Amino acid sequence: MGVFVNMDKAGRLVLPKKIRETVHANKFSVELVAEDRLVFTPVKSADEMFGSMPDLDVEGFRKQHAKER
């Protein structure tokens, strides 16, 4: 899927909605892999990552984290 995106004066890129929906992401890690090549990798939300560990007590984890703040 080749698309062109523009950068605004503030240096922001907007990825087309179709791409964001295809990869189910709104956050991306960006890596410079060559002088003229960037790689955007979707980053899962914390809820999505915790969902991959069904035995994890997510609510207990959040409470413990809140206490440590």
Secondary structure, 3 states (H helix, E strand, C coil): CCCCCCECCCCCECCCHHHHHHHCCCCEEEEEEECCEEEEEECCCHHHHHHCCCCCCHHHHHHHHHHHC
